[in-house]
Amino acid sequence: MKPSVDEIRITLISALKEQLAELGMAEERVIGTTRLSADLGLSSMDALQLMAVIDNRLGTKLPFERLVISEGQYVKDLTVDALAEFAFRNFESDPSLTAL
C-alpha cells in the first residue's frame, strides 16, 4: 500500500535523525524545509546512504537519479519536503523488499 506524503516525511525525518546520531552530529530540529546539505551538513555520500535507507524503510526502489540530476546538472541541495514529495510521486510497492 502506498504511504501518504506525510507518512513518508515522518519516515524520512526519523531516518535523518538516526543518521545524524550515527555520524556523531548533534540532533538537529528536522522539519520539511530543512536542507540536507546546507542545514544538516550531509555530504553527497551521506545523502546516498540516506536514500538507501529510505528505499529499505519504504520497501521500494526509488529512481533517485531523477531527483539529483536536473537538466543535466547535479542538484546541490534538497529539502526534506522535496525528498518526501519525490518519494510519494515515484512510489511503487516492491514485495521483494521488506520495510523495517
C-alpha positions in Angstrom: 0.0 0.0 0.0 1.3 3.4 -0.9 2.1 5.6 2.1 0.9 9.2 2.2 3.4 12.0 1.7 3.1 12.8 5.4 4.0 9.2 6.3 6.9 9.3 4.0 8.0 12.6 5.6 7.9 11.1 9.1 9.9 8.1 7.9 12.4 10.4 6.3 12.8 12.6 9.4 13.3 9.6 11.6 16.0 8.2 9.2 17.7 11.6 9.1 17.8 11.9 12.9 19.2 8.3 13.2 21.8 9.1 10.6 22.8 12.3 12.3 23.3 10.4 15.6 25.4 7.7 13.8 27.6 10.5 12.4 28.1 11.9 15.8 26.3 15.1 15.0 24.1 16.9 17.4 20.5 16.1 16.7 19.1 19.0 14.7 15.5 20.0 14.5 14.5 18.5 11.2 11.4 19.8 9.5 10.1 19.9 5.9 12.2 22.9 4.9 15.4 21.6 6.3 18.1 21.3 3.7 20.2 18.1 3.7 23.5 19.8 2.9 23.2 23.5 4.0 21.3 22.9 7.2 22.4 19.4 8.3 25.9 19.3 6.7 25.3 16.0 4.9 27.8 15.1 2.2 26.8 13.5 -1.1 27.9 10.1 0.4 25.7 10.7 3.4 22.8 11.6 1.1 23.3 8.4 -0.9 23.3 6.4 2.4 20.1 8.1 3.4 18.5 7.3 0.0 19.3 3.6 0.5 17.7 3.7 4.0 14.6 5.3 2.6 14.3 2.6 -0.1 14.6 -0.1 2.6 12.1 1.5 5.0 9.5 2.2 2.3 10.0 -1.2 0.7 10.6 0.2 -2.7 13.4 1.3 -5.1 13.0 4.9 -5.9 14.7 6.5 -9.0 16.7 9.0 -7.1 18.9 9.7 -10.1 15.9 11.7 -11.4 15.9 13.8 -8.3 19.6 14.5 -8.0 20.2 15.4 -11.7 18.1 18.2 -13.2 18.6 19.4 -16.8 22.0 17.7 -16.9 23.2 19.3 -13.7 23.6 17.9 -10.2 21.1 19.4 -7.7 23.2 21.0 -5.0 20.8 20.6 -2.1 17.4 19.1 -1.3 14.8 19.8 1.4 13.1 17.1 3.4 9.8 18.1 1.7 11.3 17.8 -1.8 12.6 14.4 -1.0 9.3 13.3 0.6 7.2 14.6 -2.3 9.6 12.9 -4.8 9.3 9.6 -2.9 5.5 9.9 -2.9 5.2 10.6 -6.6 7.6 7.8 -7.6 6.5 5.2 -5.0 5.8 1.7 -6.4 5.5 -1.1 -3.9 8.1 -3.8 -4.3 7.2 -7.0 -2.5 10.7 -8.4 -2.7 11.9 -5.7 -0.3 10.8 -5.6 3.4 10.2 -2.4 5.3 11.8 -2.1 8.7 
